[in-house]
């Protein structure tokens, strides 16, 4: 399967964790990394079975000194919406580790056509016990068994990290708010 990872850049090079890339390649994927700053052509996009979107810019970043480099982001996101409408797969990986709502705004705008948005708060289980790394380092979520995708799962719960010590409510466990057209697993 062909997988496209679209992310921001550092020194002109699209960002992707090399260990993660190797894991995907070892699993049989052909992985290409694409800069969100480059214009995404529909014919190029059509060759991929799924796209991973990570590190979207924050609200207003286009008005910074190097903001002109983001001139293709809006067009690219619209083309991704068209790609999904035509049956393409999409995985959105929010990277909102610094600016909180400024990042959340961009993800909300991108997710809106699908009836989803971010709730810029951290999921935190106040009853979780310490596992030695801090008070309640992991919270426990529940997997609902009412869907065909989840009925084969052996467990009924999952653990998620919640002890990330952030000051701005931009955490790794930011939940999505979903419209009625979604099935929560």
Secondary structure, DSSP 8 states (H G I E B T S, - for coil): -EEEEEE-EETTEE---HHHHHHHHHTT-EEEEEETTS---HHHHTT-SEEEEE----TTGGGSTTGGGGTTHHHHHHHHHHHHHTT-EEEEE---SSSTHHHHHHHHHHHGGGTEEEEEEE---TT----SSSTT-EEEEE---SSTTTTT-S-SEEEEE-----SSS--TTEEEEE-TT----
